[in-house]
Amino acid sequence: MITSLYGRLTRRKPIAAFEQDRGPMTLDRSIGLFQLVMFGVGGTIGTGIFFVLTQQVPVAGPAVILSFLIAGVAAGLTALCYAEMSSTIPVSGSSYSYAYATLGEGAAFFVAACLVLEYGVSAAAVAVGWSEYVAKLVSDLTGVTLPYALTHAPITADPANVYALTLGGHGAGLINLPAVILVGLCTILLLRGSRESVLANTLMVLTKLAVLTLFVVVAGGAFQARNLAPFAPHGLGGVGAAAGSIFFTFVGLDSVSTAGEEVVNPRRNLPLAILLALLVVIVFYSLVALAALGAQPAGAFAGQEAGLAVILQHVTGAKWPADILAAGAVISIFSVTLVCLFGQSRILFAMSRDGLLPGFFRRITAGARAPWGATASVGLAVAVIAAFVPSEVLWDLTSMGTLAAFTVVSAGVIILRRTQPAVERGFRTPLFPLVPMLSVISCLYLISQLRLLVFEVTCVWLAVAGAIYIGYSARNSRLEAA
């Protein structure tokens, strides 16, 4: 029994088998390079800038700028590794598929479990943040305050321990209805197919970049250097802790590779899109964070809902810039949720096609060629989480999932170079093996900065995943009959 289980955990899916998957259960290749870059930017810019500053400036102070840069360096190293892996295995599934080819079925399944934290949980967290901006925008434009009970979850978290949850505690509502509506709209759009989803995302991304440029120009005009002092009130520990949590805002880079099966000329366009998206993201993150910190004292960020819109309102003394930014945030965060739901559905689709999940998840609509089973399931699950769970519980879990996936991809580059040096690669990570090794080290460092409670919750989730693998997936894998 032990030998049999070990064999199942370590069996690998040959790279050639990924291409053989293209058949009746195949998604159409319809996404070009520019759309793919916008896909990566759309899934990344939004979460970090529009409301994570409120969460992490109290942790690191103005030195949160360094936290963004540390996370960006780690993401850059990992992006180079993703570029090579995506050009070698250009299919749906991203980190899950890469782990299946390099580390084996067991590692792939547990990576997929981490990707649920990365995509499913982050989609819920982003939807909750979207609700804050919708409430502010409606209030500013119409003077109508949305009912508190319908914009806040019934479960509340203790500020000292966000995993100490209370049903109906202080500050509780009934349901976060705007968050549910957002997830529903994104799910409907995804069910219409990747062409419509990618076009909508591109328009939303261009809008968000224009809005963020407006913020940098207006807030930058009120920059005061004294707001950056004291720069690091909580020392390097605060900078590292914030960097660990901020890292999840680079999740969009991974989502580019989940679209591998739907990309035109994937061996060229996937690595290019990942690197170009990273460049755009780092530039905008740095500029917006610096402008925001220079425009108001660090102490004002704590508990500040719809933070960037509030900053503009204070700087200009007028409502219209803040209204524009709040509207831009509503559009921007919509695109982040869309990309996260897209990525999660493609991973479940790939797992189902490999036999590790029931066949329902690989069902495809006849016309749009969209994986409707996986998409509908993800939309329902994320809507429930967003409706009833506060965002404080979700941020660090998302970072853990992202970092675990990034670590596996970086290690996979080293393994695949050693085991299959002759396989076709559209891109090769430079300075091999230094870059992937540094990527692994930086990701492990950021993981070490997460709170102990995050590790405990993650272990419980992985134990549940292990039970699913032993009880269903191991026996139903397509490799079982091979």
C-alpha positions in Angstrom: 0.0 0.0 0.0 2.8 2.4 1.0 4.7 1.5 -2.2 1.6 2.0 -4.3 0.8 5.4 -2.8 4.4 6.5 -3.2 4.4 5.5 -6.9 1.2 7.5 -7.4 2.5 10.5 -5.7 5.7 10.6 -7.8 4.4 9.6 -11.2 4.9 12.4 -13.7 2.9 13.4 -16.8 5.2 13.4 -19.9 5.4 16.8 -21.6 4.3 15.2 -24.9 1.1 14.1 -23.2 0.1 17.7 -22.6 0.0 18.3 -26.4 -2.0 15.1 -26.8 -4.7 16.5 -24.6 -5.7 18.8 -27.4 -9.0 17.2 -28.7 -12.7 17.4 -28.0 -11.9 18.9 -24.5 -9.7 21.7 -25.9 -10.1 25.4 -25.5 -9.7 27.7 -28.6 -6.5 29.7 -29.2 -7.8 33.3 -29.5 -5.7 35.5 -27.2 -2.9 37.7 -28.7 0.1 39.3 -27.1 -1.3 42.7 -26.3 -4.5 41.1 -24.8 -2.3 38.8 -22.8 -0.2 41.6 -21.4 -3.4 43.4 -20.4 -4.6 40.2 -18.8 -1.5 40.1 -16.6 -1.8 43.8 -15.7 -5.5 43.4 -15.1 -5.1 40.6 -12.6 -2.3 42.4 -10.8 -2.8 46.1 -10.6 -5.8 46.8 -8.5 -5.6 44.8 -5.3 -2.2 46.1 -4.2 -2.8 49.7 -5.0 -6.4 50.3 -4.4 -6.7 48.9 -0.9 -3.7 46.9 0.4 -2.0 50.1 1.3 -4.6 50.5 4.0 -3.7 47.1 5.4 0.1 47.3 5.1 1.2 50.9 5.8 0.3 50.4 9.5 2.6 47.3 9.4 5.7 48.8 7.7 5.1 52.6 7.8 6.3 54.6 4.7 8.9 51.8 4.2 6.0 49.9 2.6 7.6 51.3 -0.6 10.5 48.9 0.1 8.1 46.1 0.8 6.6 46.6 -2.7 10.1 46.6 -4.2 11.1 43.4 -2.3 8.0 41.7 -3.4 8.6 43.0 -7.0 12.2 41.7 -7.1 11.0 38.3 -5.9 8.2 38.4 -8.5 10.7 39.4 -11.2 12.9 36.4 -10.5 9.9 34.2 -10.5 8.6 35.8 -13.7 11.7 34.7 -15.5 11.1 31.1 -14.3 7.4 31.3 -15.4 8.5 32.6 -18.8 10.6 29.5 -19.4 8.0 27.0 -18.0 5.1 28.6 -19.9 7.1 28.4 -23.2 7.9 24.8 -22.5 4.5 23.6 -21.4 2.0 26.0 -23.0 -1.2 24.6 -21.6 -4.0 25.3 -19.1 -3.1 24.7 -15.5 -0.1 26.9 -14.9 1.9 25.9 -11.8 -0.2 22.7 -11.4 0.7 21.5 -14.9 4.4 22.5 -14.4 4.6 20.6 -11.1 2.9 17.5 -12.8 5.7 17.4 -15.4 8.6 18.0 -13.0 7.8 16.9 -9.5 5.0 14.4 -9.8 1.3 14.0 -9.3 1.3 14.4 -5.5 3.2 17.7 -5.7 1.0 18.9 -8.5 -2.2 18.1 -6.5 -0.9 20.0 -3.5 0.2 22.9 -5.7 -3.3 23.0 -7.1 -4.6 23.2 -3.5 -2.4 26.2 -2.9 -3.7 27.7 -6.2 -7.2 27.6 -4.7 -5.9 29.9 -2.0 -4.2 32.0 -4.6 -7.1 32.4 -7.0 -10.3 31.5 -5.2 -9.5 33.2 -1.9 -8.0 36.2 -3.6 -11.0 36.7 -5.8 -13.2 36.8 -2.7 -10.8 39.2 -0.9 -10.8 41.5 -3.9 -14.6 41.4 -4.2 -14.9 42.5 -0.6 -12.6 45.5 -1.3 -14.7 46.3 -4.4 -17.7 46.6 -2.2 -16.1 49.4 -0.2 -15.4 51.4 -3.3 -19.0 50.8 -4.7 -20.4 52.1 -1.4 -18.3 55.2 -1.4 -19.0 55.9 -5.1 -22.8 55.6 -4.6 -22.6 57.8 -1.6 -20.6 60.5 -3.3 -22.6 60.5 -6.5 -26.1 60.2 -5.1 -25.9 61.0 -1.4 -27.4 57.6 -0.7 -25.7 55.4 1.9 -26.0 51.7 1.1 -27.3 49.7 4.1 -24.5 48.6 6.4 -26.1 45.2 6.9 -26.0 44.6 3.1 -22.4 45.6 2.6 -20.6 43.8 5.4 -20.2 40.1 6.2 -22.0 38.6 9.3 -18.7 37.1 10.4 -16.2 39.5 12.1 -12.5 39.1 12.9 -10.7 40.1 16.1 -8.1 42.7 15.1 -5.5 41.0 17.3 -6.2 37.6 15.8 -7.9 37.7 12.4 -8.6 34.0 12.6 -10.6 34.4 15.8 -14.0 34.7 14.1 -17.3 35.7 15.6 -20.7 35.4 14.1 -22.7 38.5 14.6 -20.0 40.3 16.6 -19.3 44.1 16.7 -19.4 45.6 13.2 -21.2 42.6 11.7 -23.7 42.8 8.9 -25.9 40.3 7.2 -24.3 39.8 3.8 -21.8 41.6 1.5 -24.2 41.9 -1.4 -22.1 44.1 -3.7 -19.3 41.5 -3.5 -21.7 38.7 -4.5 -23.0 40.8 -7.4 -19.5 41.4 -8.7 -18.6 37.7 -8.6 -21.9 36.9 -10.4 -21.2 39.4 -13.2 -17.7 38.1 -13.7 -18.9 34.5 -13.8 -21.6 35.4 -16.4 -18.9 37.1 -18.6 -16.5 34.2 -18.3 -19.3 31.8 -19.4 -19.7 33.8 -22.6 -16.1 32.7 -23.6 -12.5 33.9 -23.5 -12.8 36.3 -26.4 -15.5 38.4 -24.7 -13.8 38.2 -21.3 -10.4 39.3 -22.7 -11.8 42.2 -24.6 -13.7 43.4 -21.6 -10.6 43.1 -19.4 -8.5 45.1 -21.9 -10.9 48.0 -21.9 -11.0 47.9 -18.1 -7.2 47.8 -17.8 -6.7 50.8 -20.0 -9.3 52.7 -17.9 -7.6 51.8 -14.6 -4.1 52.9 -15.9 -5.6 56.2 -17.0 -7.2 56.7 -13.5 -4.0 55.8 -11.7 -2.0 58.2 -13.8 -4.5 60.9 -12.7 -3.9 60.0 -9.1 -0.1 60.2 -9.4 -0.3 63.6 -11.1 -2.8 65.1 -8.6 -1.5 63.5 -5.4 2.1 64.1 -6.5 1.4 67.8 -6.5 0.7 67.6 -2.8 3.8 65.6 -1.9 5.4 66.4 1.4 8.7 64.7 2.4 7.8 64.9 6.1 5.1 62.4 5.6 7.8 59.8 5.0 9.2 60.1 8.5 9.7 58.0 10.5 10.4 55.9 7.5 10.5 52.4 9.1 8.9 52.7 12.5 8.7 48.9 12.9 12.1 48.1 11.5 13.0 45.5 9.0 10.5 43.1 10.6 7.7 45.3 9.5 9.1 45.7 6.0 9.4 41.9 5.6 6.0 41.2 7.0 4.3 43.7 4.7 6.3 42.3 1.7 5.0 38.8 2.5 1.4 40.0 2.4 1.9 42.3 -0.5 3.4 39.5 -2.7 -0.1 38.2 -3.5 -0.7 41.4 -5.5 1.6 39.9 -8.2 -0.8 37.0 -8.7 -1.7 38.3 -12.1 1.6 37.1 -13.5 0.6 33.5 -12.8 -2.8 34.0 -14.3 -1.1 34.8 -17.7 0.2 31.2 -17.8 -3.2 29.7 -16.9 -4.4 30.9 -20.3 -1.6 28.9 -22.0 -4.0 26.7 -24.0 -5.9 29.8 -25.3 -3.0 31.9 -26.5 -1.9 32.3 -30.1 1.8 31.3 -30.6 2.2 30.5 -26.9 5.9 29.7 -26.9 6.6 33.3 -28.0 3.7 35.2 -26.5 3.5 33.7 -23.0 7.0 34.6 -21.8 6.8 38.1 -23.5 3.5 38.8 -21.9 4.7 37.8 -18.4 7.8 40.0 -18.5 6.0 43.0 -20.1 3.2 42.8 -17.6 5.7 42.7 -14.7 7.4 45.8 -16.0 4.1 47.8 -16.2 3.0 46.6 -12.7 6.2 47.5 -10.9 6.3 51.0 -12.5 2.7 51.8 -11.5 3.0 50.3 -8.0 6.0 52.3 -7.2 4.7 55.6 -8.5 1.2 55.3 -6.8 2.6 54.1 -3.5 5.1 57.0 -3.4 2.5 59.6 -4.3 0.0 58.3 -1.7 2.6 58.2 1.1 3.7 61.7 0.3 0.2 63.1 0.2 -0.9 62.0 3.7 0.7 60.8 7.0 1.2 57.1 7.4 -1.0 57.1 10.4 -4.0 58.1 8.3 -4.0 54.8 6.3 -5.1 52.6 9.2 -8.8 51.6 8.7 -9.2 54.0 5.8 -11.8 52.5 3.3 -11.4 53.4 -0.3 -8.1 55.0 0.6 -6.9 56.5 -2.7 -10.2 58.2 -3.4 -10.1 59.7 0.1 -6.6 61.0 -0.4 -7.6 62.8 -3.6 -10.6 64.3 -1.9 -8.3 65.6 0.9 -5.7 66.9 -1.5 -8.0 68.8 -3.9 -10.8 69.7 -1.5 -13.2 68.7 -4.3 -15.2 65.6 -4.9 -14.8 65.1 -8.6 -11.2 63.7 -8.6 -12.1 61.3 -5.9 -15.3 60.3 -7.7 -13.3 59.6 -10.9 -10.8 57.5 -8.9 -13.5 55.6 -7.1 -15.2 54.8 -10.4 -11.8 53.7 -11.8 -11.3 51.5 -8.8 -14.7 49.9 -9.3 -13.8 49.1 -12.9 -10.2 48.1 -12.0 -11.1 45.7 -9.2 -13.8 44.1 -11.5 -11.0 43.1 -13.9 -8.9 41.6 -11.0 -11.8 39.4 -9.9 -12.4 38.4 -13.5 -8.8 37.3 -14.0 -8.7 35.4 -10.7 -11.9 33.5 -11.5 -10.6 32.8 -15.0 -7.3 31.3 -13.6 -9.1 29.2 -11.0 -11.5 27.7 -13.5 -8.7 26.8 -15.9 -6.8 25.0 -13.2 -9.8 22.9 -12.2 -10.5 22.2 -15.9 -6.9 20.9 -16.3 -7.2 18.8 -13.2 -10.4 17.3 -14.3 -9.0 16.5 -17.7 -6.2 14.6 -15.9 -8.8 12.6 -13.9 -7.9 14.2 -10.6 -11.3 15.9 -10.3 -14.8 14.7 -11.5 -15.7 15.1 -15.1 -18.2 17.9 -14.4 -15.3 20.3 -14.1 -14.1 19.7 -17.7 -17.5 20.2 -19.4 -17.2 22.9 -22.2 -19.9 25.0 -23.8 -20.4 24.1 -27.4 -20.3 27.6 -28.9 -18.0 29.7 -26.6 -15.7 26.8 -25.8 -15.7 27.9 -22.1 -15.3 25.4 -19.3 -18.7 26.0 -17.8 -18.6 23.4 -15.1 -15.4 24.7 -13.5 -16.4 28.4 -14.1 -19.9 28.0 -12.4 -18.4 26.0 -9.5 -15.7 28.6 -8.9 -18.2 31.5 -9.1 -20.5 29.9 -6.6 -17.8 29.1 -4.1 -16.2 32.5 -4.3 -19.5 34.3 -4.0 -20.2 32.4 -0.7 -16.8 33.3 0.7 -17.1 37.0 -0.3 -20.6 37.2 1.1 -19.9 36.0 4.6 -16.1 36.2 5.4 -14.2 39.5 6.2 -11.3 40.4 4.0 -8.8 40.4 6.9 -9.0 36.7 7.0 -8.2 36.2 3.3 -5.1 38.3 2.5 -2.3 36.2 4.1 -3.8 32.9 2.9 -3.7 34.3 -0.6 0.0 35.2 -0.2 0.8 31.7 1.1 -0.8 30.1 -1.9 0.9 32.4 -4.4 4.4 31.9 -2.8 4.0 28.2 -2.7 3.1 28.1 -6.4 6.0 30.4 -7.3 8.5 28.3 -5.3 7.4 25.1 -7.1 7.7 26.8 -10.6 11.2 28.1 -9.8 12.3 24.7 -8.6 10.7 23.1 -11.6 12.9 25.1 -14.0 16.0 23.6 -12.4 14.6 20.0 -12.4 13.4 20.2 -16.0 16.8 21.6 -17.2 18.5 18.6 -15.6 16.0 15.9 -16.5 15.0 17.0 -20.0 17.7 19.4 -21.4 16.7 18.8 -25.0 13.0 19.7 -24.8 11.9 22.7 -26.9 11.8 26.0 -25.0 10.6 29.3 -26.4 12.5 31.1 -23.6 15.4 30.3 -21.3 15.8 31.8 -17.9 19.1 33.8 -17.9 21.9 33.2 -15.4 20.8 29.6 -14.8 20.8 28.2 -12.1 21.3 31.4 -10.2 18.0 33.1 -11.0 15.7 30.2 -10.2 17.7 29.5 -7.0 17.4 33.2 -5.9 13.7 33.0 -6.8 13.2 30.0 -4.5 15.2 31.6 -1.7 13.2 34.9 -1.9 9.9 33.1 -2.0 10.9 31.0 1.1 12.0 34.2 2.9 8.6 35.8 2.2 6.8 32.7 3.4 8.8 32.8 6.6 7.5 36.3 7.3 3.9 35.2 7.3 2.1 34.7 10.6 2.1 31.3 12.4 -1.7 31.2 12.1 -1.4 31.3 8.3 0.8 28.2 8.4 -1.7 26.4 10.7 -4.7 27.2 8.5 -2.8 26.2 5.4 -1.8 22.9 7.0 -5.5 22.2 7.7 -6.4 23.0 4.1 -3.6 20.8 2.7 -4.7 17.9 5.0 -8.2 18.2 3.5 -6.6 18.2 0.0 -4.6 15.1 0.9 -7.8 13.3 1.9 -9.4 14.2 -1.4 -6.3 12.9 -3.3 -6.2 9.6 -1.5 -9.9 9.1 -1.5 -10.6 10.0 -5.2 -7.9 11.5 -7.3 -5.1 8.9 -7.0 -7.5 6.1 -8.2 -9.1 8.1 -11.0 -6.0 9.7 -12.5 -5.5 9.1 -16.2 -2.0 7.9 -15.4 -3.5 5.1 -13.3 -4.4 3.2 -16.5 -1.3 4.2 -18.4 
